[in-house]
Structures are given as structure tokens and as C-alpha cells.
Amino acid sequence: MAASPADLSAALVLSPVPPADWFVVLPPAWCLLAGSVLLMLRKKRRLQPLLAIPALALLVLFDALLFAHVLENGPVTMVMGRWLPPFGIAFTADLTGALFALAGGLVALAGGIYALTDIDGEGRRYGFYPFLLLLMAGVSGAFLTGDIFNLYVWFEVLLIASFGLLVLGSERRQIDGAIKYAFLNLVATTLFLIATGYLYGIFGTLNMADIALKAAAAREWLPLMTLAALYVLAFGMKAAAFPVNFWLPASYHTPRIVVSALFAALLTKVGIYAMMRVMMTLFPLEREELSLLIAAAGAATMILGALGALAQSDLRRLLGYAVISGIGVMLAGVSLGSPGGLGGAIFYALHSMIVMTGLYLAAGVAGRLAGTFDLNGAGGLHQRSALFSGLSLMLFFAVSSLPPFSGFWPKVMVVKAALDIGAWWLAAAILLAGFLTTIAFGRVYLLAYWRPAGAGRPAGDGRIPASAMLPIAAFAALALLFGLLPEPLLAVAQSAARGLIDPAAYIRSVFPGVT
């Protein structure tokens, strides 16, 4: 008697996968594939950028198609090996993840183009472009995964790549910065892994949608506050939040300027994204209990970052403190947890990814023109190139959150959300940090750009390559565009925030039968 075929419908996805759903897994898979090819061809120095830049352009295309798909159809889930969640590893893209992935792809493409100028033949031979693709595999995977252990895995992937990029050149100061960077990230990663092991021991699952369902059903007797506090600390260290932010200004000024730009735009934002995802989706009530602590950390982060920027004479160190100050604004939005506050944090994170990349790349050109990154020795940049001076000024206005540039509107959103609940002190901290940042970058412009170059100051290279000017001009234009026409991005950011606050659509994407 022939055995009846087994019913696999309860364990496997049996229906064909819609072609558009492949965009959920395509960004990290494509980066790993392209990075592997570049690694095999690492001795072909001239061939490296010719392959890497089109690969990064395709990554932007894949991210844009994914964003359009999610915007039209809602969150999308794909599971590995056709195994149904929570047994199969899920990739789930919602508006927040798709937005961050698209912005990350744009940053990587700009970095790849700028590296034509900043990375020499030896840097290419020792793996700049393969490391960049590996970094983007980790960043894209972190933004798109629906499994919290795989979030940890993608963190490790991007960290491995970041170590390689950090020491590219093997200079003494790079090794020193890498040691500080590695130690603090090792501590944060260990806390992340401990919290994830504890989470698995409690729930028996690592799928974030599954955990959200189980946590909501048994919140009264589970030690979720302990878990939430561990994750806040781990992600706070990753994002360089006060009081565990001292590793960033000690390391971000040491590598090549294009590497610093990639780190400033991507690595801290992965920490902020992870905090948003975990705290809003898995631990919403615990986030509310910790909101005052997160808000206080955000206020201290933004003000101390702005004060640190004011105290610096090295342009690269100054930008590191500007990154930290921006993280404080995002933490403030996370602490508020409202559509306005969280939407402002998402908008500000996207703004920061674009503007900080432009600022670091502009700092590289400024150092090339002036022959130094020291503000005390620089001068005359406006006389060297009025166009570059104007683009830099646009980026200075944007990072200071002055109208009509992109940083103005998300800060308005977060300030309004703070005032709506009576948190006037948090709104005041945001405004004070913006004022101090304006002074810090006004000082940069006056000393390095407007002040005439004096006798005895070092003379730099007077040429600005097109590969350097193009990404700076593009990001300055984006900062102006999002400031003049903020409505589309405002609407998408608020929609993304509502999806984090009410993850029902996210959960239904993973478990279609759940109501």
C-alpha cells in the first residue's frame, strides 16, 4: 500500500515567491557576491573601482525598488529555505528598514566614487572596495532582517569589515584608533549577545514578530525590563550615546577620510535603527518606562557633542563630535515614542546620513586644499574655490538645522513632540545643541574658509577632482531639496513611525493568519 504524501503546508512555503519579494534579500546577497568577486580580483587595482562603483549603483537600484515595493504594498517577508517562521530565518522589510537601506546605499555609492581620489593603489590592493561591499552587506542585512540573532550576525559582519577599513594604511594612529574602537564594540557586542541569549531562553524563538506576540501575551510575569535595559545599553554603545560615546571621537579621525564618512553615516545609524526596532516592536511598554532615562541620555549626548565640537581645532575630530550630537536628537525622538517624535528621529537619521557623509567628504577636500586639518593653520579656502566654499556652507547650515535645509524639519518635529507632553527641558536641550553646533561650524567657516591664507601656512593641492566634488555637490543638493520640499519625506517618516508604534502590519507580514 503506497504511503500518502506528507502535508508540508504547515512547515514550508509552497506557493511561488512573487518576483518583487526577492528585493528583500537581494541587497545583502548582492553585496556579498560583488565583494567576493572584488576580493578575488584584489590585485587588479585599476579594475577594482570599475567593478565596485557599478555594483554599488545596482545596490542603490535594488534598495530603491524595495522601498517602492514596501511603500505600495506594506511590509514584505521572505524566509530562508522556504521554512515557515519562526523556524525559518526571516527577512522582513517595512518602511523604516527600506528607508535606512536606501539611504545607506546612496552613502556607499558616494563613498565609492570619492575613493577614486582618496584611496591609492595600495589601498585598493589591500581591499578597500571588497571591505566596502562587505560593510554594506552587514548594514543592509541589519536593516532588513526580521530575526534578532541575525541582527547580531549582521552587526558582526559590518564590524569585521569596519576593522579592515579602519586600519587600511597601517599607520600608527590608525592602529591606536582601531584598538579603542574594537574594545568598546567588543563590550557592546558581548552585551548584545548576552541579552539575545537571555531572550531566547525566555521565549524559545528569535523571530522578532514571534517575540512581539509572545511578549504581549505574557508581559506581567516575564523579566522584560531587564532585557530592555540590556538592549538599550548595548545599542546605546553602538550608537555612541552618552555616557559610552568616548570611543567615537577617539577613533573616527584616524582612518582615510572616506572611511570616516562611511562610519559616521552608517555605523551609528545601525545602532539607532536597532534600538528603534527592538524597543518599539518587542518592548514598547518597557521603552515607555525607560523613556526618561533615554531622554536624559539623549539630552546629554547632544549637548556634550556640541560642546566637544566647539572645543576642537582639528576638523576631523570636530565632525566626530557633530555625529555624537546628532545621535542625541535621535535618542530624544525614540524616548518620546509618538508619531511626531519617532518620525522626527527617522527623518533626522536620514538627514544625518546624507549630511555627515557630505561634511566628511568636504573635510577631505578642505584638508587637501589647505594642506592641514588644523583650523589654526588653515585659511583661504573661499579664495581657492568659491563653489566648494558655497557647498560647504550649505552643509554647515544643514548640520546646524538652519532653514531652508534638511535638518530643520525633523528638529521641529521632535521639539513639538517634546512640548506636547510638557518635556520643555528636552526641547530646550535640542535648541541649545543646535545653537552650539551653529557656533562651532560658523567658527570653522570663518577660520578655514573666509580668513585669508597667511604666510607660513602649509600649502596644499589646489585641484579638486571631479570624483570628490560630485558626491559633495549631490549631498548638498539633497540637503537643500529636503529642506525646501520636506512634505514627501515627512509623510514617509511619519508613516514609518506609525508602523513601528503599531507593528500589526509587520507581524501579519511574517504570520499572515494572525489577527
C-alpha positions in Angstrom: 0.0 0.0 0.0 1.6 3.3 -1.1 2.1 5.9 1.7 0.1 9.1 1.3 2.2 12.2 0.7 3.1 14.3 3.7 1.3 17.6 4.2 4.1 20.2 4.2 1.8 23.3 4.2 2.2 23.8 7.9 6.0 23.8 7.7 7.0 25.1 4.3 6.1 27.9 1.9 4.6 26.0 -1.0 3.4 28.9 -3.2 5.9 30.5 -5.6 7.6 33.6 -4.3 6.5 36.8 -6.1 9.4 38.3 -8.0 9.2 41.6 -6.2 9.7 39.9 -2.9 13.3 39.0 -3.9 14.3 42.6 -3.3 14.1 41.9 0.4 17.2 39.6 0.3 18.9 41.0 -2.8 20.8 43.9 -1.2 22.9 41.8 1.3 23.2 38.9 -1.1 24.4 41.2 -4.0 26.9 42.9 -1.7 28.4 39.5 -0.6 28.6 38.3 -4.2 30.1 41.5 -5.6 32.5 41.7 -2.6 33.7 38.1 -3.2 34.4 38.9 -6.9 36.4 42.0 -5.9 38.3 40.0 -3.3 39.4 37.5 -6.0 40.5 40.4 -8.2 42.1 42.4 -5.4 45.5 42.6 -7.3 43.8 44.2 -10.3 44.0 47.7 -8.9 42.6 49.6 -11.9 39.7 47.1 -12.2 38.5 47.5 -8.6 36.6 50.8 -8.9 35.4 49.9 -12.4 33.6 46.9 -10.9 32.8 48.3 -7.5 31.1 51.5 -8.5 28.6 49.9 -10.9 27.9 47.3 -8.2 27.1 50.0 -5.7 24.9 51.7 -8.2 23.0 48.5 -8.6 22.7 48.2 -4.8 21.0 51.7 -4.8 18.7 50.5 -7.6 17.7 47.3 -5.6 17.2 49.4 -2.5 15.0 51.9 -4.4 12.9 49.1 -5.9 12.5 47.5 -2.5 11.4 50.9 -1.0 8.9 51.4 -3.8 7.5 47.9 -3.3 7.1 48.4 0.5 5.6 51.8 0.1 3.0 50.4 -2.2 2.3 47.0 -0.6 3.3 47.3 3.0 5.9 45.2 4.9 7.3 42.2 3.0 8.7 39.0 4.4 10.8 36.3 2.9 12.1 33.2 4.8 15.2 31.1 4.1 14.8 27.6 2.8 11.0 28.0 2.5 10.7 27.1 6.2 7.8 29.0 7.7 8.6 31.3 10.6 9.5 31.1 13.4 11.6 28.1 12.2 12.9 29.8 9.0 15.1 32.8 9.3 13.0 35.7 8.1 14.0 38.9 6.2 11.3 41.5 6.8 11.3 44.9 5.2 9.0 47.7 6.4 9.2 51.4 5.6 11.8 52.1 8.3 14.1 49.4 7.2 13.7 50.2 3.5 14.3 53.9 4.1 17.5 53.2 6.0 18.7 50.7 3.5 18.2 53.1 0.6 20.0 56.0 2.4 22.8 53.6 3.2 23.1 52.6 -0.4 23.4 56.2 -1.5 26.1 56.8 1.1 28.1 53.8 -0.1 27.9 54.9 -3.7 29.1 58.3 -2.8 32.0 56.8 -0.8 32.9 54.5 -3.7 33.1 57.5 -6.1 35.1 59.7 -3.7 37.5 56.8 -3.1 38.8 57.3 -6.7 40.6 60.3 -5.2 41.1 59.3 -1.6 42.2 55.6 -1.9 45.5 55.0 -3.7 46.7 51.8 -5.4 47.9 50.2 -2.2 44.6 50.9 -0.5 42.8 49.2 -3.4 45.2 46.3 -3.3 44.6 45.8 0.4 40.9 45.6 0.0 39.1 48.9 0.2 36.4 48.0 -2.2 35.8 44.4 -1.0 35.6 45.7 2.6 33.2 48.4 1.5 30.9 45.8 -0.2 31.2 43.5 2.9 30.3 46.5 5.1 27.2 47.2 3.0 26.2 43.5 3.2 26.2 43.9 7.0 24.5 47.2 7.0 21.8 46.1 4.6 21.2 42.8 6.4 20.9 44.6 9.7 18.2 47.0 8.3 16.2 44.2 6.6 16.5 41.1 9.0 13.4 40.0 10.9 15.4 37.8 13.3 17.2 39.2 16.3 20.0 36.8 16.3 20.7 37.5 12.7 20.7 41.2 13.6 23.6 40.3 15.8 25.2 38.3 13.0 24.9 41.2 10.6 26.4 43.5 13.2 29.4 41.2 13.3 29.7 41.2 9.5 29.8 45.0 9.4 32.2 45.2 12.3 34.7 42.8 10.6 34.6 45.0 7.5 34.9 48.2 9.6 38.1 46.8 11.3 39.6 46.2 7.9 38.7 49.7 6.7 39.9 51.3 9.9 43.4 50.0 9.7 43.8 50.5 5.9 47.2 52.1 5.6 48.6 50.6 8.8 49.6 54.0 10.2 50.3 54.2 14.0 47.3 56.5 14.7 45.1 54.1 12.8 46.2 51.2 14.9 45.6 53.2 18.1 42.1 54.2 16.9 41.3 50.6 15.9 42.2 49.3 19.4 39.8 51.8 21.1 37.1 51.1 18.5 37.5 47.4 18.8 37.4 47.3 22.6 34.3 49.3 23.1 32.5 47.5 20.2 33.5 44.1 21.7 31.9 45.1 25.0 28.7 46.3 23.2 28.6 43.1 21.1 29.0 41.0 24.2 26.1 42.7 25.9 24.0 42.3 22.8 24.8 38.6 22.7 24.0 38.1 26.4 20.7 39.8 26.0 19.9 37.8 22.9 20.7 34.5 24.7 18.6 35.6 27.6 15.8 36.4 25.2 16.0 33.0 23.6 16.0 31.3 26.9 12.7 33.1 27.8 10.8 32.8 24.6 12.4 29.9 22.7 12.3 31.9 19.5 14.4 34.6 17.8 11.9 35.8 15.2 11.1 39.4 16.2 7.4 39.2 15.1 7.0 36.0 17.1 8.7 37.5 20.2 6.4 40.5 19.9 3.3 38.3 20.0 4.5 36.2 22.9 5.7 39.2 24.9 2.3 40.9 24.6 0.6 37.7 25.9 2.8 37.2 29.0 4.2 40.6 29.9 3.1 40.5 33.5 5.4 37.8 34.7 8.4 37.9 32.3 11.6 39.9 33.1 11.3 42.1 30.1 12.6 45.2 31.8 15.9 43.6 32.4 16.1 42.6 28.7 15.1 46.1 27.6 17.7 47.7 29.7 20.4 45.4 28.4 19.4 46.2 24.8 19.3 49.9 25.4 22.8 49.8 26.9 24.2 47.6 24.0 22.6 49.7 21.3 23.5 52.9 23.1 27.2 51.9 22.9 26.9 51.0 19.3 25.2 54.4 18.6 27.8 56.4 20.6 25.3 57.7 23.2 26.3 59.3 26.5 28.0 58.1 28.7 29.5 55.4 26.4 30.4 57.6 23.5 34.1 58.3 24.1 35.3 55.7 21.6 33.9 57.6 18.6 36.0 60.8 18.8 39.0 58.7 19.7 38.8 56.6 16.5 36.8 58.3 13.7 39.5 60.8 12.9 42.2 58.2 12.3 41.3 56.4 9.0 41.1 57.7 5.5 38.5 60.5 5.2 36.2 58.4 3.0 36.2 55.6 5.6 35.4 58.2 8.4 32.5 59.4 6.2 31.1 55.8 5.8 31.4 55.2 9.5 29.8 58.4 10.5 26.9 57.9 8.2 26.3 54.2 8.7 27.6 52.5 11.9 26.0 54.7 14.5 22.7 54.7 12.5 22.6 50.9 12.6 22.7 51.2 16.4 19.8 53.7 16.4 17.8 51.6 14.0 18.3 48.5 16.1 17.2 50.4 19.2 14.1 51.6 17.4 13.2 48.2 16.1 13.8 46.3 19.3 12.3 48.8 21.7 9.3 49.7 19.7 8.4 46.3 18.3 9.4 44.0 21.2 9.4 46.1 24.3 7.0 49.1 23.8 5.9 49.3 27.4 9.4 48.9 28.8 10.5 51.6 26.4 7.9 53.8 28.0 9.2 53.0 31.4 12.8 53.8 30.3 11.8 56.9 28.3 13.0 59.4 30.9 16.4 57.6 31.0 16.7 57.5 27.2 15.6 61.2 27.0 18.2 62.3 29.6 20.9 60.3 27.8 19.8 62.0 24.5 20.0 65.5 26.0 23.4 64.8 27.5 24.6 63.3 24.2 23.5 66.2 22.0 24.8 69.0 24.3 28.2 67.4 25.2 28.6 66.5 21.5 28.1 70.2 20.5 30.4 71.4 23.3 33.0 68.9 22.1 32.7 70.3 18.6 33.2 73.8 19.9 36.4 72.8 21.7 38.1 71.1 18.7 40.7 72.7 16.4 41.1 69.5 14.3 38.3 69.4 11.7 38.0 65.6 11.7 37.7 65.5 15.5 35.1 68.3 15.3 33.0 66.2 12.9 33.1 63.2 15.2 31.5 65.3 18.0 28.9 66.5 15.5 28.0 62.9 14.8 27.5 62.4 18.5 25.4 65.4 18.9 23.1 64.2 16.2 22.7 60.9 17.9 21.2 62.7 20.9 18.4 64.2 18.8 17.5 60.7 17.5 17.5 59.3 21.1 15.2 62.1 22.1 12.7 61.1 19.4 12.9 57.4 20.4 12.3 58.4 24.1 9.1 60.3 23.1 7.7 57.3 21.1 5.0 59.3 19.5 4.4 59.5 15.7 5.8 63.1 15.7 8.9 62.3 17.9 9.7 58.9 16.3 9.0 60.3 12.8 11.3 63.2 13.6 14.0 60.7 14.7 13.7 58.7 11.5 13.8 61.9 9.4 16.8 63.2 11.3 18.6 59.9 10.9 18.2 60.0 7.2 19.3 63.7 7.2 22.3 62.8 9.3 23.4 60.0 6.9 23.4 62.3 4.0 24.8 65.5 5.6 27.5 63.8 7.7 28.8 62.0 4.6 28.9 65.3 2.7 30.7 67.0 5.6 33.4 64.4 5.9 34.0 64.4 2.2 34.1 68.2 2.2 36.6 68.0 5.1 38.8 65.8 2.9 38.8 68.3 0.2 39.4 71.2 2.7 42.4 69.3 4.1 43.7 68.7 0.5 43.4 72.4 -0.4 44.7 73.8 2.9 47.4 71.2 3.4 46.2 70.6 7.0 43.1 69.7 9.0 44.1 72.1 11.8 41.8 75.1 11.9 44.6 77.2 13.4 46.7 76.6 10.3 44.1 76.6 7.6 42.7 79.6 5.7 41.8 81.0 2.3 39.6 78.1 1.1 36.9 80.5 -0.2 39.6 82.2 -2.4 40.7 78.8 -3.6 37.3 77.7 -4.7 34.1 79.7 -4.3 32.0 76.8 -5.5 33.4 74.4 -2.9 33.1 77.1 -0.3 29.4 77.6 -1.1 28.7 73.8 -1.0 30.5 73.5 2.4 28.4 76.4 3.7 25.2 74.6 2.7 26.3 71.5 4.6 27.2 73.6 7.6 23.8 75.2 7.6 22.2 71.7 7.2 24.1 70.1 10.1 23.2 73.2 12.3 19.5 72.6 11.4 19.0 76.0 10.0 16.3 76.6 7.4 15.9 76.0 4.5 17.9 72.8 4.9 17.0 69.2 5.8 18.0 69.3 9.5 15.4 72.0 10.3 12.2 70.0 9.9 13.0 66.8 11.9 14.1 69.0 14.8 10.9 70.9 14.6 9.0 67.6 14.8 10.9 66.4 17.8 10.7 69.7 19.6 7.0 69.9 19.0 6.5 66.3 20.2 8.5 67.1 23.4 6.5 70.3 24.1 3.2 68.3 23.5 4.0 66.2 26.6 5.4 69.0 28.7 9.1 67.9 28.3 10.2 71.5 27.9 13.7 70.7 29.2 14.2 68.2 26.3 13.0 70.7 23.7 15.4 73.3 25.3 18.3 70.8 25.1 17.6 70.3 21.4 17.5 74.0 20.7 20.7 74.7 22.8 22.6 71.9 21.0 21.6 73.4 17.6 22.7 76.8 18.7 26.1 75.5 19.9 26.5 73.5 16.6 25.8 76.6 14.6 28.6 78.5 16.5 31.0 75.5 16.0 30.5 75.4 12.3 30.4 79.2 11.9 33.9 79.1 13.5 35.0 76.5 11.0 33.9 78.7 8.1 35.4 81.8 9.4 38.8 80.3 10.2 39.3 77.8 7.4 37.3 79.4 4.5 36.8 83.1 5.0 40.1 84.0 6.7 42.8 84.7 4.1 45.6 82.2 3.9 48.6 83.6 5.8 52.3 83.4 5.1 53.9 80.4 6.5 50.8 78.3 6.5 51.1 74.9 4.7 50.2 74.9 1.0 48.0 72.1 -0.2 46.9 70.7 -3.5 44.9 73.4 -5.3 42.9 71.0 -7.5 39.5 69.5 -6.6 38.9 66.2 -8.6 35.5 65.7 -10.1 35.2 62.4 -8.2 35.4 64.4 -5.0 33.2 67.4 -6.0 30.4 65.3 -7.4 29.2 63.5 -4.2 29.7 66.7 -2.1 27.5 68.7 -4.6 24.9 65.9 -4.7 24.5 65.6 -0.9 24.5 69.4 -0.5 21.7 69.5 -3.1 19.8 66.7 -1.3 20.0 68.7 2.0 18.6 71.7 0.2 15.9 69.7 -1.6 14.6 68.0 1.6 14.6 71.4 3.3 12.6 73.2 0.6 10.3 70.3 -0.2 10.0 68.3 3.1 6.4 67.1 2.7 7.1 63.7 0.9 9.9 62.6 3.3 7.9 63.9 6.3 4.9 61.8 5.3 7.0 58.7 4.7 8.9 59.2 8.0 5.6 59.6 10.0 4.2 56.5 8.2 7.3 54.6 9.1 7.0 55.7 12.7 3.4 54.6 12.9 4.5 51.2 11.6 7.0 50.9 14.5 4.4 52.1 17.1 1.7 49.7 15.8 3.6 46.7 14.3 0.4 44.8 13.3 1.3 45.0 9.6 4.8 43.9 10.3 3.6 40.9 12.3 1.0 40.0 9.7 3.7 40.0 7.0 5.5 37.3 8.9 2.4 35.4 10.2 -0.4 36.1 7.6 -3.0 34.3 9.7 -2.5 36.3 12.9 -5.1 39.0 13.7 
